[in-house]
Every structure is written in C-alpha cells, then in structure tokens.
Amino acid sequence: MKKNVQKIILILAAAAALLGCKRPADTLRTGDLIFVGIPEDYSIEEGSMSEAISASTSRGGLNIIHTAIADVAPDGIWIIDATLRHGVDRHPLDTFLTDFTLKDGSLPEFIVMRLRDTTGVGASVRRARSRTGLAYNCSFVPCDTALYCTELVHDSYLDATGNPVFGEAPMNFLAPDGTMPLYWEQLFGILGIPVPQGVPGTNPRAMSEEPCLQTVKVTLK
C-alpha cells in the first residue's frame, strides 16, 4: 500500500513539474524574418517614409513597417535588409536594433516569423547576401539596381522551381481614409513618376500574413 502511495505521489509530482514548465523560447535561425511593428497610434517623425508606409498599410493594432532577414553566423547574428539609411546591407543585430529604436528610447515590437518549409532557406539567404551594396528602391517600381525591404525578401526567397515563395498584390499608397499622404505625392513628384498605386508589389503587413510563415517566440538582444 505504501509503495502504491509513493508511486502516486511521484507521478503527481512529475505531472506538476511538467505542467509548471513554460515552453522555452526558440533561438533565432538563419532565414527567419523579422517584422518591425509599432502601435497604430505611435507618432513617428512627421513626414517620414515610415509614417507614410504606416498610413498605407495600416490594418488596425500594429503598423508593420519593415521586414528584415536574420543571418546567424559563427561570428554573431547579422541582419540583411534594405533601408534608406544603408541601402541593401548586412550588419550586426545591434546596428539593426539601434536603427529602429523609437524616439522615446524604447524598442518597437519585433515579430519573428519562420517558413513552415525551411527547405532552401540557406540558398535564399545567400541570394539576399549577394544583393548587398544595392541602393534602396525609393520608387517601389521594380528595377535591377535597387530594392526595398520586402522586395529584397520576395526576390531572394525562391522555391525549388525558382518561383518566389511570397506573393505580390497591387500596392496601396493611400491612407485608410482614402487620401494620398503628402509624403508620397512629394517623393514621386521629385522622382518624376506617378504614384504607382495598384502596381504589383509587396509590403511588410501583407508579407507577415502569408500562410507559409509561422510566428516563433524569439527575443532579440
């Protein structure tokens, strides 16, 4: 009888221990995508491209304003992305975190997502790495010498047949109320081209909602 009681106690103790354990956080892997999100009511610097992107891709809750690629190497964690500041560049994680630190000194929300099928991810990251040095594509119109953030991901992540893993959709530059942000009018006026409203392209919000991605619990530091 005593032995049976002891067994029951041990079983219950083991069950309690298992129930009390929290699932450990995952670690960042090469090929993971990092989406930068800011609260919808957060005031970015007035007239900035980030503000215009937020207005154009807002769907409530968080504004997803940027997408970057993780490149985990023996010498540390690197980020490959396309920004106005660096163009298409590969730089340490610390640089990425500094670049996206908000005006009040806090960090935005970083959402790490991973392809459900990671076959070929290494080749995709190598393609992205080979594009470093290109300029940032301010026009958002496809060209051979410049890329914007999700364009870099779209062109780098290919399946076994050589087709893009991520889809395209008509680009929207309008704010939720249907107006065109002044920033876009001025930018495309300087570039001497019409706002490419409706032209096929990509954006961070739509890419983050692709069914081929899953969110992973990773803390960036």
HUJONOR-V848050 format. One line per field, one symbol per residue. phi: phi as a letter, one per 40 degrees, with the letter a starting at -180 (. if undefined). psi: psi as a letter, one per 40 degrees, with the letter a starting at -180 (. if undefined). A space follows every 10 residues. Layout:
BEGIN
phi->???
psi->???
END
This chain:
BEGIN
phi->.ccccccccc cccccccccc ccccccbcbd gcbbbcbbdd ccccddgccd cccdccbcbg gcccbabbbc bcbdchcbbb abbccbgcab acddcdcccb ccdcgccccb bcbbccbcdg cdcccccccc cchccccccg cdacbaacdc cdcdcccbcc cgcccccbad cbbccdcgcc dddcdccccc cgbcdccgcd abadcccccc ccbbcbcbbc a
psi->dddddddddd ddddddddde hihiiiihih eihhhhhiid ehhihheidd ddddddehei bihheihihh ghideahihh ihiddeahih iiddddddde hideeiiahh hhiihdhehe ddddddddde eieiihgdee hhieeiiidd ddddedhiad eeihdiiiih iheiideeih hddddddddd efiihfhehh aiiddddeeh eeiihighhh .
END
